[in-house]
Amino acid sequence: MTIKDIISVVDELAPFDTQADFDNSGFLVGDENTIVTKVLCCLDITDDVIKEAKELGCELIVSHHPVIFSPLTKVTSDSIVYKLIKNDLSALCLHTNFDRAAIFGVNQILANYLDLKNTVLYPEDFLCVGELHKPMSDKEFARFVALQLDINSVKYTQIGDKPIKKVAVSSGAGSGAVTLMDKYGFDALVTGEIKHHHFLYAKEKSLCAVEAGHFETESIAVFQ
């Protein structure tokens, strides 16, 4: 199988034309005609990832975060792009198109980890909304999220006695989704990063906003 074959399969499952305007998903480094025998999947392409891929004999690295995001002004020996090329490694990056994908997308997988039922995907807003099997308090829900994602702790807004029934998830940096609570009618939001003013907004609106970590809300899709 060539990299071109792999790109074709991925494009059917998470079409590259669905990525956000600011994104740079796609085949970013290498030759698409390269024959592939091994692929390494990761969240970010780092020095350690390149070293591991080389040791394992991989020809292709598939990452969630794009290895080239902003315009390149130089490619020097200490840059990841240079090291990929030097080590004869190709890079295929699936970012916001992977977040939005319906079948195995990051947000759908995050919703599955939280055991949400009757889920509906809203790709335009990078959200998946579903229902808990039973109502929970804010404290119970925060503990539940930590347990389901196998993490030590989460940061969340307390909302008193208001029961949580409907939950929205937005993997990674989904802080702005707190402003969509009235549009989609959810009682809680689980995302990776929440800015201070969005925590304040959630508190004022009695929304249980749970910050579970950028890595933690995305790695479940990459490493499962």
N, C-alpha and C positions, 0 to 999 in steps of 0.2 A: 504494500500500500504506500502511496506517495502522500506527501503533505497536502497536495492538491485534493486528493481523495478525502482526507480527513476534514479539510476546510469545507468541502461540499456537504458532508454529513452534518457537521456542526451548524452550518448555515440553515439547514432544514429545521433543526431543533431550536436554535437560538439565532434567528436571522440577523445578520450584521446591520441591515438597514433599519432595525428597530432601536439601535443604540441612540443615546441622547446626543443632542447637537454638540455638547462640550466634550464628548468622549472620543477615544481613539482606539476602539477595538478593532481586531482583525489580525491578519498575518503581517507582522511588523519587521521581522528579521529573518533572512535566509533565502533559500531557493525552494519554491513550492514543488519542484520536480524531484526533490530528495526522497529516496526510499526510506521508509521508517520501519524500524524493528522494535523500538522502545520509546515510550513517551513518559515524561515526568510531569505530574500535575502539581501546581502550587498556587498560593495566594499572591505572592510577589516574587519576582525574579531577583535574587540577591547573589552575592559571591558564593555563599554556601550552597545555594541551589545549583548554580553553574558547576561547582565542584562535584556535587552529588550526581548530577546528570552525566557528567563526563566519566565519573567512576563507574556508573551503571551502564555505560555504553548507549545512552539515549541520543537520538538525533533531533528530537523535538521537545521543547518545553511548552506546556500549555498553562498559562497563568490567568488569574482573574483580573488583576490590576495591570494595565498596559505598561510595558517597559519603556515606551515612548509616549509621553502624554502631552508635554508642551513642545513647541518647535525646538529642534536641536540646533544649537549654535556651534557646537564642536563635538568631536568624538575622539577622546584621548584614551590613553592606555589604562587609566583608572576608571573608565566608564563601563557600565554594564553592557551597553550595546557593543563596545569594542571587544569586551571579553567573550560575548556570545559569538561574534564573528571569528575571533581568534581560535576559539575552541570548536569551531564548525558546528555550532548549535543554532537551531532555528527557534523562533518565538511566535506563538499564536496566542493572542490575548482576547479573552471573552469577558467583558466588563458589564456595562449596562444592558447589553443585549442578553446576557446570562441572567442578570437580575430580573428582567422582564419575561423571560421564557415561561411558557405555560406548563410544559411537561416536566422539566427538571430544573426550573429556574430557582435562583437563590431564595427569593421571597416565598415561593411555594414550599420549598424544602423547610424553611424556617417555620412556616405555619404548621407543617407536618410534625416537626420536632415538638411543637407546643400542643400537639394533638387537637388542633382546632377542627371543628366540623362545619359543614356547609360553607366552605371557603369560596370566595370570589376574588379573582385577580383583577386589579386595576393597574395595568402596565403604564398608562399615561402618567400616573402619580407614584409609581414604584411602590405600590401597596398590595398586600394580600389581606383580606378581612374575613374573619370567621368567628365562630362561637365556641365558648368553652363548654365542656360537657356538664359542668355545674358552676353556679356563681361562686365567686371568691372575693374575699376582702383584699385590699391593696397589699397587705403584708403577706397573705397567703399566696397571692399571685406572684409577688416578687420572689418568694421562696421557690415557687413552682418553676418559674423561668430559670432560675439558677440551677435547679435540679435537672431540668430537661436538657439544658445546654452544658451540663457538667462543669459549672464554674463556681468559684468560691463565693462570689458576691455580685450584687447588682446595685445600681443607684436608681432610686425611684421617688416619685412624688406621692405623698400620702393624701388620700381623698376621704378620710373618715369612714362613715358607715355605708357609703354608696357601693352597692355590689357591682362587681365586674362580670359582665356577661359576653360582650362583644369586643373582640380584640383585633387590632391592626398590627401588621408587622412590616417593617421596612429595613432591610439589611444594610449594614455599613453606616454611612453618614446620612441617616434619614431624619435628622432633627426637625426639619421644616414640616414634616408630616403631622406634627401636633396641631397645625392650623386647619387640618382637614377633618377634624373630629365631628364638626357639625354637618359637613357634606356627606360623610359616610356613617355617622352615628355610632362610633365605637367608644367604649368606656376606657380602654387602655391601649397604649402603643408600646411595642417593643422594637427598639432599634439599637444601632451600635454606638452612636454618638449623639448627645443632646447638648446644644449650646445653652448657656446660662439663661438668656432671655426666653428661650423656648421652654425651659423648666419652669420659669415664672409664669409663662402663658398657660402651661398645663395646670399648674397649681390653681390659678385664678379660675380656670374652666372646670375644675374638679376632674381632670383627666389623669389617670395613673400612667405617667410616662416612665418607662423602664429603659435605662441605659445599660446594655448588656455587653458592650465592647464591640468595636469594629471587627477585629479578628474573629471573635467568638460567634458573631452572627453571620459570618461569611464562610468560615472554615468548614462548617458542617456540610456545605455543598461541594467544596473542593475535595475534601478528604474522606467523604463517606464511602 
